[in-house]
Amino acid sequence: MQNKNMLASILFFFMGFVSMAQGAAPPPPMPPPPPGLPIDGGLFILFLLALSFGIYRTYKISRKTT
């Protein structure tokens, strides 16, 4: 009976070592880097180009119908 208790104690003791030897999980992957170019840098120029193109198309259509 004492041998069974000793064997159970030894197995329980070594079970703790086995569970500690598993190691930690790998870290999650890094998020992707942000895009290279900001959109707000040329937004005013893009607005001016769109406005001038709109005025040009309106003028061209109005001349065509008259």
C-alpha positions as CSV (number, residue, x, y, z in Angstrom):
1,M,0.0,0.0,0.0
2,Q,2.8,2.4,0.8
3,N,4.5,1.7,-2.6
4,K,1.3,2.6,-4.4
5,N,1.1,5.9,-2.5
6,M,4.8,6.6,-3.2
7,L,4.4,5.8,-6.9
8,A,1.3,8.1,-7.1
9,S,3.2,10.9,-5.4
10,I,6.1,10.6,-7.7
11,L,3.8,10.5,-10.8
12,F,1.9,13.6,-9.5
13,F,5.2,15.4,-8.9
14,F,6.6,14.7,-12.4
15,M,3.2,15.6,-14.0
16,G,3.8,19.2,-12.9
17,F,7.2,19.2,-14.6
18,V,5.7,17.9,-17.8
19,S,3.0,20.6,-17.8
20,M,5.6,23.3,-17.2
21,A,7.8,22.1,-20.0
22,Q,5.1,22.8,-22.6
23,G,6.2,26.4,-23.1
24,A,4.2,29.5,-24.0
25,A,2.1,30.0,-27.1
26,P,3.8,32.0,-29.9
27,P,3.0,35.7,-30.0
28,P,0.3,36.8,-32.5
29,P,1.5,38.1,-35.8
30,M,2.2,41.8,-36.2
31,P,-0.4,44.0,-37.9
32,P,0.3,45.2,-41.4
33,P,2.1,48.5,-41.8
34,P,0.0,51.6,-42.7
35,P,-0.2,52.6,-46.4
36,G,2.7,54.6,-47.7
37,L,1.1,57.7,-49.0
38,P,-1.5,59.9,-47.2
39,I,-4.6,60.9,-49.2
40,D,-5.0,64.3,-47.6
41,G,-1.8,65.7,-49.1
42,G,-3.2,66.4,-52.6
43,L,-6.9,66.6,-51.7
44,F,-7.1,70.3,-52.4
45,I,-5.5,70.0,-55.8
46,L,-7.7,67.1,-56.7
47,F,-10.8,69.2,-55.7
48,L,-9.6,72.1,-57.9
49,L,-9.0,69.7,-60.9
50,A,-12.4,68.2,-60.5
51,L,-14.0,71.6,-60.2
52,S,-12.3,72.9,-63.3
53,F,-13.2,69.7,-65.2
54,G,-16.8,70.1,-64.2
55,I,-16.9,73.8,-65.3
56,Y,-15.2,72.8,-68.6
57,R,-17.8,70.0,-69.3
58,T,-20.7,72.3,-68.4
59,Y,-19.4,75.0,-70.7
60,K,-18.8,72.5,-73.5
61,I,-22.4,71.0,-73.2
62,S,-24.0,74.5,-73.0
63,R,-22.2,75.6,-76.2
64,K,-23.2,72.4,-78.0
65,T,-26.9,72.9,-77.3
66,T,-27.0,76.5,-78.4
